[in-house]
Amino acid sequence: MFTYYQPSKIYFGKGRLKELSTIANKYGRKCLLVTTENIAPLDKLYDRVKEILGGVSIEVIHFDKVLPNPTVEMVTEGFELAKSEKVDFVLSVGGGSSIDTAKVIALTNGLEKIDWDYLFSTFTNPFENYEKLTDKNLPLIAVSTTSGTGSQVTQAAVISSGTEKNTIFHQDNFPNECIVDPELMITLPPRITAATGFDAFTHAFESYINPKASIMTEIQSLKAIELVVRYLPKAMEEGTNIDYREQLAVADTFGGSSLANAGAAAPHPLSEIIGGVTHIPHGEALAVVYPGFIKSFNDDNIEKFAIVARIFNSELENVSDKDAAASLFDEINTFLSKVGLSKKLKDFNVSEDQFEQIINNPVLGFLPFGSKEKLQEIMRESY
């Protein structure tokens, strides 16, 4: 018995961006475009989007203030702009930060102001069917430009407040429609390719081992893991290869959808604690904690760890599940080295004071994935 929910209509494949005019045309005549700063190299893409929408007489109001780890202040500014301009729908073009920002702007439209304390304390369960926040929430279209965050197919929006990263879950955060066009990803530099690609791996892996996993999510998860293991190193070497980019985009979409329906494991909240204090990019923070996580949770997940280890190394088919699972630690470390993500917190110049904030974060005492002491030990392994 399982429940699976994926309401976003997905337009996947090379060249699908050109269909944006048809997709957007049914949502109204005025659009809030949510992106990072309108500068090179992405300014050409934003101009192309505006040209496509202008071709069907859609007015574009461009909010280009998104930064990595979007903050409550940044989202509030976009919310106020959407309200003052009376836009008909929101269009996000970018990675997870842009899509998450757009989600909350669309979700809260119609409110007098955003009550952040209420959002952060109320919408905490990815599987809850919440009441609508407002009857004037806006339609959302997402165009992803990275292969990793999966935000175009999830109900989650991660927003920072001070040193805390908070996830807002709501079924209205699922974009109405999304475009996944691998042609938009060929200019990603190797570092971002690696970080977002590993993020896709973690979505697939953590949803695979989550007790809420179902046959639907397991199929997606294992395929996503296989694609990242096979194609991420190749995309690092040959970033303009459209076939490699397409395979990683499949992994991203499968990983995000399985995450939305099965949930994460310990590394995600641990990486968000790290990111809130240090602002290390999400995928890189995940890479920091993964070796320690694999070591600490091996005995709890022998069968599934063994299956994943054999995806990395087919020679492990000839050994027991216990031995294959124990090998996953080395396989993960080898893979992280191959894609340039084998780092500790000290490699990011995280100070001892910052590490004390991380390891003493009260959230560690309330996470359902393990004892506070076990999670702290992962953090110590990561430092």
Secondary structure, DSSP 8 states (H G I E B T S, - for coil): --------EEEESTTGGGGHHHHHHTT-SEEEEEEE-S-TTTHHHHHHHHHHHHTTT-EEEEEEEE-SS-BHHHHHHHHHHHHHHT-SEEEEEESHHHHHHHHHHHHHTTSSS--HHHHHHH---TT-----S-TT---EEEEE-SSS--GGG-SEEEEEETTEEEEEE-GGGS-SEEEE-GGGGTT--HHHHHHHHHHHHHHHHHHHHSTT--HHHHHHHHHHHHHHHHHHHHHHH-TT-HHHHHHHHHHHHHHHHHHHHH---THHHHHHHHHHHH---HHHHHHHHHHHHHHHHGGG-HHHHHHHHHHH-GGGGGS-HHHHHHHHHHHHHHHHHHTT----GGGGT--HHHHHHHHT-GGGGT-TTS-HHHHHHHHHHH-
